[in-house]
Amino acid sequence: MSNAAAWQSLEAAPSLWRATANDLRSLPVLHGDKQADVAIIGAGYTGLSAAHHLAKSGLNPIVIEANQPGWGASGRNGGVITAKFRLPFPAIAAAHGKAMARRMYEIAHEATDIVAELVEAFDIADAALTRSGQVKAAHNQETLNYAVREAEWLRSELGDTTMSVLDADQVREETGSAGFVGGVLNAGSGGIHPLNYLRGLANGLLDRGIYIYADTPALGLRREGDGILVETPQGTVRARQAIVATNSYSDLTAATAYYRTTLIPFRSAIIATDPLSPNLAASVMPTRRTYTETKRMMRWFRMVDDRVVFGGRGAFGKKDSPAAFRALHKAMVGIFPQLADVPLAYRWSGLVAMTLDSVPHVGRADDRVLFAMGYNGAGVAMASLMGRYLAAYARGETPDVGLLDAARMRHVPFYPLREPAVRMVAGWYQFLDAIGR
């Protein structure tokens, strides 16, 4: 069985998003030889955003997708939109200076803004985009103090006015849970139906005459004269440049396998309850923001159509894990005891691409190939933005991407040992969370 076929069978679990998504128009398989200015490998947020921005520039992109658009992380994530990186802004300032921290802050907010821009540009009402804010809920005083210091640093050093500190009573009012000692509200964050967003982008691009080919894996990627040749099972794409937008699924074929050793795939699991009764729904997350907790094995949660959607790290390997789903359910009931008897309707998972330096990377692999990947769990907004930057690079520009510069991306040392290493680190984090550290 090929890597692509193996992943397809493993990623077939139904999700809330798939069950409630609008239809995607039928897409052809690529046959024969095609010509383009830019060949894009991967029809997730990155690839489709890149196609949109290239077409706006007058260039002709062709997008190929190994499965169906939204099959990978773009259709499997939690739909949380937040202006952040896994690397905190004060840490960026300490290591690289305040000017770099400010630029990274600007990029993070540009990422959340571009989601709203694309939703408006393609009139994707069913993306159900909200910008109601996100609460970081602290599970102990130490993590609350850290979150408060970070918020105060952002206010004093970067002029951020979107953050406000909440006490324990306010967090209880926000969440409906008494399990937190306080928190920080980020007013600029929000949520979205990630698959409706993705399919809205794809359908909109098709309406604008941009070609998207599904079930068309890139089997080979090589230079040909002054351009690039992308080989697929039943055809080719000849282009001046190529964009690799495969993120955690870069090991599907040999054409993009080079990039897999720059990433540490981490499986993220999600559960969704049956719709809650009106009284119960009114008591859980009544402000309908998105929420995260501060434990090392971070959990996040939100309400979608009166269902609790609850996710987090901790699933390992290439298969959905019953143990991971049980752990998620236990964590959910620990935060919301009132949900103990509410049945689960959906369980699914997908891959998050982690990088060694905790930030994504975008830019050129060489003079013909560009890439963007490594979103570290914040991919809805950041991947949408990276499409804009990729289009700029393809036009010959050099956008200021701060620490996201492709030249900074490192390969994972001792790559074959990544899975046991991830298990070991995650197990240690789970232990520390269990004892309240």
C-alpha positions in Angstrom: 0.0 0.0 0.0 1.3 3.5 -0.9 1.8 6.2 1.7 -1.1 8.1 0.2 -3.4 5.1 0.4 -2.3 4.3 3.9 -3.0 7.8 5.1 -6.3 7.9 3.3 -7.5 4.8 5.1 -6.2 6.2 8.5 -7.8 9.6 8.1 -11.2 8.4 7.2 -12.8 9.0 10.6 -15.9 11.2 10.4 -15.9 14.6 12.0 -18.4 17.2 13.0 -17.1 19.4 10.2 -17.6 16.8 7.5 -21.1 16.0 8.9 -22.2 19.6 8.7 -20.2 21.0 5.7 -21.5 22.4 2.5 -20.8 20.4 -0.6 -17.6 20.8 -2.5 -18.0 20.9 -6.3 -16.9 17.9 -8.2 -13.2 18.1 -9.1 -11.5 16.3 -11.9 -8.4 14.2 -11.8 -5.6 15.7 -13.8 -5.1 14.0 -17.2 -2.5 14.9 -19.8 0.0 17.7 -19.8 -0.9 21.1 -18.4 0.9 24.5 -18.3 0.8 27.1 -15.5 2.8 29.9 -14.1 2.9 28.3 -10.7 2.1 24.6 -9.8 0.7 24.3 -6.3 0.9 21.0 -4.5 -1.7 20.8 -1.8 -5.2 22.2 -1.7 -5.4 23.2 2.0 -5.6 26.8 3.3 -2.0 27.5 2.2 -2.4 26.3 -1.4 -5.8 27.8 -2.0 -4.8 31.2 -0.5 -1.7 31.1 -2.6 -3.8 30.4 -5.7 -6.1 33.3 -5.0 -3.3 35.8 -4.5 -1.4 34.6 -7.5 -4.5 34.9 -9.7 -5.1 38.5 -8.3 -1.6 39.3 -9.6 -2.4 38.1 -13.1 -0.5 34.8 -12.8 -2.0 31.4 -13.7 -1.9 28.8 -10.9 -2.8 25.2 -11.1 -3.6 23.3 -7.8 -3.2 19.6 -7.4 -4.4 17.7 -4.3 -3.5 14.1 -3.4 -7.0 13.5 -2.0 -9.9 16.0 -1.7 -9.5 19.6 -0.5 -9.9 19.6 3.2 -9.0 16.0 3.6 -5.9 16.8 5.8 -5.4 19.3 8.6 -7.4 22.1 6.9 -10.6 20.0 7.4 -9.7 18.4 10.7 -8.6 21.2 13.0 -10.6 22.8 15.7 -11.5 26.0 13.8 -9.8 28.3 16.4 -8.3 31.5 15.1 -5.8 33.3 17.3 -3.0 35.8 16.8 -0.2 34.0 18.3 2.8 31.7 17.8 3.8 28.8 20.0 6.9 30.9 20.8 5.7 33.7 23.2 6.4 37.3 22.1 8.4 38.2 25.2 10.7 35.2 24.5 11.1 36.4 20.9 12.1 39.8 22.2 14.6 38.3 24.6 16.2 36.2 21.9 15.9 38.5 18.9 15.1 42.0 20.1 11.9 44.0 20.4 11.8 45.0 16.8 11.6 41.4 15.8 8.9 40.7 18.4 6.9 43.6 17.0 7.2 42.3 13.5 6.1 38.8 14.6 3.2 40.4 16.5 2.2 42.3 13.3 2.3 39.0 11.3 0.2 37.2 13.9 -2.5 39.8 13.7 -2.3 40.0 9.9 -3.0 36.3 9.9 -6.3 36.6 11.8 -7.3 39.6 9.7 -6.7 37.7 6.4 -9.2 35.0 7.4 -11.9 37.7 7.6 -10.8 39.2 4.3 -11.0 35.9 2.5 -14.4 35.0 4.0 -15.7 38.4 2.8 -14.0 38.1 -0.6 -15.5 34.7 -1.3 -18.8 35.4 0.6 -18.4 32.3 2.7 -21.3 33.0 5.1 -21.4 29.3 6.3 -17.8 29.6 7.5 -19.6 31.0 10.6 -16.6 33.2 11.4 -16.7 34.8 14.8 -14.3 37.3 16.4 -15.7 37.2 19.9 -12.3 36.5 21.6 -10.5 33.7 23.4 -10.0 33.1 27.1 -6.8 31.5 28.3 -7.9 29.8 31.5 -5.3 29.2 34.1 -5.3 25.9 36.1 -3.0 27.2 38.8 -1.6 30.4 40.2 1.8 29.9 38.6 0.4 29.7 35.1 -1.9 32.6 35.7 1.0 34.8 36.8 2.8 33.9 33.6 -0.2 34.7 31.4 -0.7 38.0 33.2 3.0 39.0 32.8 2.8 38.2 29.1 -0.4 40.3 28.7 1.2 43.2 30.6 4.4 42.9 28.5 2.3 43.1 25.3 0.5 46.1 26.6 3.6 48.0 27.8 6.1 47.0 25.1 3.9 46.6 21.9 0.8 48.7 22.8 -1.6 45.8 22.7 -5.1 46.8 23.9 -6.8 43.5 23.1 -5.8 41.6 26.3 -7.6 41.9 29.7 -7.0 39.9 32.9 -9.9 38.0 34.4 -10.2 36.8 38.0 -11.6 33.3 39.0 -15.2 34.5 39.2 -15.0 36.1 35.7 -13.5 32.9 34.2 -16.2 30.9 35.9 -18.8 33.2 34.3 -17.1 32.9 30.9 -16.7 29.1 30.9 -19.3 27.7 33.3 -16.5 25.9 35.0 -15.1 26.4 38.5 -11.8 24.6 37.7 -9.7 27.7 36.9 -8.0 30.4 39.1 -8.2 33.2 36.6 -7.3 33.9 33.0 -6.6 36.3 30.2 -9.1 37.4 27.5 -7.7 38.1 24.0 -10.5 40.0 22.3 -9.1 39.6 18.8 -9.4 35.8 18.5 -12.3 33.8 17.3 -13.6 30.6 15.7 -14.7 29.3 12.3 -16.2 26.2 10.6 -12.9 25.1 9.1 -14.2 22.8 6.4 -16.9 25.2 5.2 -14.1 27.9 5.1 -11.9 25.6 3.0 -14.6 24.5 0.7 -15.8 28.0 0.3 -12.3 29.0 -0.9 -12.2 26.1 -3.3 -15.6 26.7 -4.8 -14.8 30.4 -5.1 -11.6 29.7 -6.9 -13.3 27.4 -9.3 -15.9 30.1 -10.0 -13.0 32.4 -10.9 -11.6 29.9 -13.4 -8.7 28.5 -11.4 -8.1 24.8 -11.9 -8.0 22.5 -8.9 -7.4 18.8 -9.5 -8.3 16.2 -6.8 -7.1 12.7 -6.3 -3.9 13.8 -8.1 -0.8 13.2 -6.0 2.5 14.8 -7.0 4.7 11.8 -7.7 7.8 13.7 -8.9 9.1 17.2 -8.8 12.1 18.1 -10.9 13.7 20.9 -12.8 13.1 21.0 -16.5 15.0 23.7 -18.5 14.2 27.0 -16.9 11.1 25.7 -15.2 9.7 22.9 -13.1 7.9 19.6 -13.9 5.4 18.1 -11.6 4.6 14.5 -12.4 1.2 12.9 -11.4 -0.2 9.4 -12.0 -2.0 10.4 -15.2 -0.4 13.7 -16.3 2.1 16.5 -15.7 2.1 20.2 -14.9 4.9 22.3 -16.4 5.4 25.6 -14.7 7.9 28.3 -14.0 7.7 27.8 -10.3 6.1 25.3 -7.8 4.7 25.8 -4.3 4.8 22.9 -1.8 1.9 23.3 0.6 1.7 19.8 2.2 2.5 20.6 5.8 2.2 17.5 8.1 1.3 15.3 5.1 4.6 15.9 3.2 5.4 12.2 3.4 2.5 11.2 1.2 4.8 10.9 -1.9 8.4 11.1 -2.7 7.9 14.5 -4.4 7.6 16.3 -1.1 9.4 13.9 1.2 12.3 16.3 1.6 10.2 18.5 3.8 9.0 15.8 6.2 12.3 15.8 8.1 11.8 19.5 9.0 8.6 18.7 10.8 7.5 16.7 13.8 3.9 15.5 13.2 1.8 15.5 16.3 -1.6 14.0 16.3 -4.3 16.2 17.7 -7.6 14.6 18.7 -11.1 16.2 19.0 -14.4 15.1 20.4 -17.9 16.7 20.0 -20.9 16.1 22.1 -24.5 15.7 21.1 -26.4 19.0 21.2 -26.9 20.1 24.8 -30.3 20.8 26.2 -31.2 24.5 26.3 -30.6 24.9 30.0 -27.3 23.0 29.9 -26.2 24.9 26.8 -26.9 28.2 28.5 -24.6 27.2 31.4 -21.5 26.1 29.4 -19.3 28.7 27.7 -22.3 31.2 27.7 -20.3 34.0 26.0 -19.5 31.6 23.1 -15.8 32.5 22.8 -13.0 30.0 22.2 -11.1 28.8 25.3 -7.7 27.2 26.1 -6.2 26.0 29.3 -2.7 26.5 30.5 -1.6 22.9 31.1 1.4 21.6 29.1 -0.8 19.1 27.2 -3.0 22.0 26.4 -6.8 21.4 25.9 -9.0 23.8 24.0 -12.8 24.0 23.9 -15.6 25.9 22.2 -19.4 25.7 21.6 -20.6 25.0 18.1 -24.4 24.7 17.5 -24.9 23.9 21.1 -22.4 21.1 21.1 -19.2 21.2 23.1 -16.2 20.7 20.8 -13.1 19.7 22.9 -9.7 19.0 21.6 -6.0 18.6 22.5 -2.7 17.0 22.0 -1.9 13.5 23.2 -2.8 11.1 20.4 0.2 9.3 18.9 1.1 7.5 15.7 -0.8 7.2 12.4 -4.1 6.0 13.8 -7.0 7.4 15.7 -6.5 6.3 19.3 -9.4 5.2 21.5 -7.2 5.9 24.5 -6.7 9.5 23.4 -10.4 10.0 22.9 -11.1 8.5 26.4 -8.4 10.9 27.9 -10.1 13.8 26.1 -13.5 12.8 27.5 -12.1 12.5 31.0 -10.5 15.9 30.7 -13.7 17.5 29.4 -15.7 16.1 32.3 -13.0 17.2 34.7 -13.5 20.8 33.5 -17.3 20.4 33.0 -18.7 17.8 35.4 -22.2 18.7 34.1 -21.3 17.0 30.8 -20.6 13.6 32.3 -23.8 12.0 31.0 -23.9 13.8 27.6 -23.1 11.4 24.7 -20.3 12.0 22.3 -21.4 12.3 18.7 -18.1 12.6 16.9 -14.4 11.7 17.4 -11.7 12.5 15.0 -8.1 13.6 14.7 -5.5 15.1 12.4 -1.8 16.0 12.3 -0.2 19.2 13.7 3.2 20.1 12.2 5.6 21.2 14.9 9.0 22.8 14.1 12.2 22.8 16.1 12.0 26.6 16.7 8.2 26.6 17.3 7.3 28.9 14.3 6.2 28.3 10.8 8.5 28.9 7.8 7.9 30.3 4.3 10.0 31.1 1.4 12.2 29.5 -1.2 13.7 26.1 -1.2 15.6 27.1 -4.4 15.0 29.5 -7.4 12.1 27.3 -8.7 10.4 25.9 -5.6 8.7 27.7 -2.7 7.1 26.3 0.4 5.2 27.2 3.6 4.6 24.8 6.5 5.0 24.1 10.2 2.1 25.9 11.8 2.5 24.5 15.3 -1.2 24.3 16.0 -2.2 27.8 14.7 -2.7 26.9 11.1 -6.2 28.3 10.2 -5.0 31.9 10.3 -1.3 31.4 9.6 -1.7 29.1 6.7 -4.1 31.5 5.1 -1.6 34.3 5.4 1.3 32.2 4.1 -0.5 31.9 0.8 -0.3 35.7 0.5 3.5 35.6 1.2 4.1 32.8 -1.2 2.4 34.7 -4.0 4.7 37.7 -3.2 7.8 35.4 -3.4 6.6 34.0 -6.7 6.3 37.5 -8.1 9.9 38.1 -7.2 9.3 40.1 -4.0 11.0 39.6 -0.7 8.4 40.2 2.0 9.5 40.7 5.6 8.5 37.5 7.3 10.6 37.9 10.4 11.6 34.6 12.0 9.4 32.7 9.5 12.2 33.0 6.8 12.7 29.7 5.1 16.4 29.9 5.6 15.8 29.4 9.4 14.0 26.1 9.0 16.1 23.2 10.4 15.9 19.5 9.8 15.0 17.3 12.8 18.1 15.5 14.0 17.9 11.7 14.4 14.6 11.9 12.5 13.7 8.2 12.8 13.6 8.6 16.6 11.0 11.4 16.5 8.0 9.3 17.4 9.5 7.7 20.6 10.9 11.1 21.5 7.5 12.8 21.2 5.9 10.0 23.3 8.6 10.4 26.0 8.2 14.2 26.2 4.4 14.1 26.0 4.4 11.4 28.8 6.5 13.7 31.0 4.2 16.6 30.3 1.1 14.5 31.1 2.7 13.5 34.4 3.5 17.1 35.3 -0.1 18.1 34.5 -1.5 15.3 36.5 0.4 16.4 39.7 -0.6 20.0 39.1 2.8 21.4 38.1 
